[in-house]
Amino acid sequence: MRFKVPKDVDIEDRIVGPLTIKQLGWLAGGAVICILFWKIFVFQFFIFLSLVVMGLATAFAFVRPYNQSLVAFCGSVLLFLSKPKQYFWKRKGEAFPKSRNSRQNNKNLVPLVRKGFSAKEIENLAGTLDSNSSK
């Protein structure tokens, strides 16, 4: 049995028209806050606050800097600003400590047996390759 494997698994599903559930949530949240402001504040102050809130809600819904959500981007900015900017390197120890008995250890090593061509065979092969490449 053959199944079709979806290729666009990182694309969110569209719920209402071109809006995803996250975008719809941000816009609905902004609208709810604006309704609360309408009930609480004077009309002129309500207009100013609702423009700010809906602007922020729209930005959080649609703006994607560096292909990530604005919430993740703001979190990265806050993390960057909260961490120290200078890093001082501290050596924890030698990566390859030198032992005092390194010469003694080298004497105890078994020499490697190399399998391969002799020097004469390599010279013959190089001559053969050089003569064939000029043709």
C-alpha positions as CSV (number, residue, x, y, z in Angstrom):
1,M,0.0,0.0,0.0
2,R,1.3,3.4,-0.9
3,F,0.6,6.5,1.1
4,K,1.1,10.1,0.2
5,V,3.4,11.8,2.7
6,P,2.7,15.5,3.3
7,K,5.6,17.8,2.5
8,D,4.4,21.0,4.2
9,V,4.1,19.8,7.7
10,D,5.4,23.0,9.2
11,I,2.6,25.1,7.7
12,E,-0.2,25.8,10.1
13,D,-3.8,25.0,9.2
14,R,-6.0,27.8,8.0
15,I,-9.2,28.1,10.1
16,V,-11.1,31.2,8.9
17,G,-10.1,32.3,5.5
18,P,-6.4,33.0,5.4
19,L,-6.1,33.1,9.3
20,T,-4.6,30.4,11.4
21,I,-5.9,29.6,14.9
22,K,-3.0,31.6,16.5
23,Q,-3.7,34.7,14.4
24,L,-7.4,34.5,15.1
25,G,-6.6,34.2,18.8
26,W,-4.4,37.3,18.9
27,L,-7.0,39.3,17.0
28,A,-9.9,38.0,19.2
29,G,-7.9,38.8,22.3
30,G,-7.2,42.3,21.1
31,A,-10.9,42.8,20.3
32,V,-11.9,41.6,23.8
33,I,-9.5,44.0,25.5
34,C,-10.9,46.8,23.3
35,I,-14.4,46.0,24.4
36,L,-13.3,46.1,28.0
37,F,-11.7,49.5,27.4
38,W,-15.0,50.7,25.7
39,K,-16.9,49.8,28.9
40,I,-14.3,51.3,31.3
41,F,-12.8,54.5,29.7
42,V,-14.0,57.7,28.1
43,F,-14.5,57.6,24.3
44,Q,-11.3,59.6,23.4
45,F,-9.2,57.6,25.7
46,F,-10.8,54.4,24.5
47,I,-10.0,55.3,20.8
48,F,-6.3,55.8,21.7
49,L,-6.0,52.6,23.8
50,S,-7.8,50.5,21.3
51,L,-5.6,51.7,18.5
52,V,-2.5,50.7,20.5
53,V,-3.9,47.3,21.6
54,M,-5.2,46.4,18.1
55,G,-1.9,47.5,16.6
56,L,0.0,45.2,19.0
57,A,-2.5,42.4,18.5
58,T,-2.1,42.7,14.7
59,A,1.7,42.8,15.0
60,F,1.8,39.7,17.1
61,A,-0.6,37.9,14.7
62,F,1.1,38.8,11.4
63,V,4.7,40.0,11.9
64,R,7.3,37.2,11.6
65,P,10.9,38.5,11.9
66,Y,13.5,35.9,10.9
67,N,10.8,33.4,10.2
68,Q,9.7,33.1,13.8
69,S,6.7,34.4,15.7
70,L,7.0,37.9,17.2
71,V,6.5,36.3,20.7
72,A,9.5,34.1,20.2
73,F,11.5,37.0,18.8
74,C,10.7,39.2,21.8
75,G,11.7,36.3,24.1
76,S,15.0,36.0,22.3
77,V,15.6,39.7,22.5
78,L,14.9,39.7,26.3
79,L,17.2,36.7,26.8
80,F,19.9,38.5,24.9
81,L,19.5,41.7,26.8
82,S,19.5,40.0,30.2
83,K,22.7,37.9,29.7
84,P,26.2,39.4,30.1
85,K,27.8,40.5,26.9
86,Q,31.4,39.6,27.8
87,Y,32.6,36.0,28.1
88,F,35.8,35.2,29.9
89,W,37.4,32.0,28.9
90,K,38.6,29.8,31.7
91,R,40.8,26.9,31.1
92,K,39.4,23.9,32.9
93,G,42.4,21.7,32.3
94,E,44.7,20.5,29.6
95,A,43.0,18.8,26.7
96,F,46.0,16.5,26.1
97,P,47.9,16.2,29.4
98,K,51.6,15.3,29.0
99,S,52.7,12.4,31.0
100,R,56.1,12.1,32.5
101,N,56.5,8.6,31.2
102,S,55.8,9.4,27.5
103,R,59.2,8.1,26.3
104,Q,58.8,4.9,28.3
105,N,55.3,4.5,26.9
106,N,56.6,5.0,23.3
107,K,59.1,2.2,23.8
108,N,56.4,-0.2,24.8
109,L,54.3,0.4,21.7
110,V,54.1,-2.3,19.1
111,P,55.1,-1.0,15.6
112,L,52.3,-1.0,13.1
113,V,52.6,-3.4,10.2
114,R,51.8,-1.5,7.0
115,K,50.3,-3.4,4.1
116,G,50.8,-1.8,0.8
117,F,53.3,-1.2,-2.0
118,S,57.0,-1.0,-1.8
119,A,58.9,2.1,-3.0
120,K,59.8,0.4,-6.3
121,E,56.2,-0.5,-7.0
122,I,55.1,3.0,-6.3
123,E,57.7,4.4,-8.7
124,N,56.6,2.0,-11.4
125,L,52.9,2.9,-10.9
126,A,53.7,6.7,-11.0
127,G,55.7,6.2,-14.2
128,T,52.8,4.3,-15.7
129,L,50.2,6.9,-14.7
130,D,52.4,9.8,-16.0
131,S,52.9,8.1,-19.4
132,N,49.2,7.4,-19.8
133,S,48.1,10.9,-18.8
134,S,50.2,12.6,-21.5
135,K,48.4,10.7,-24.3
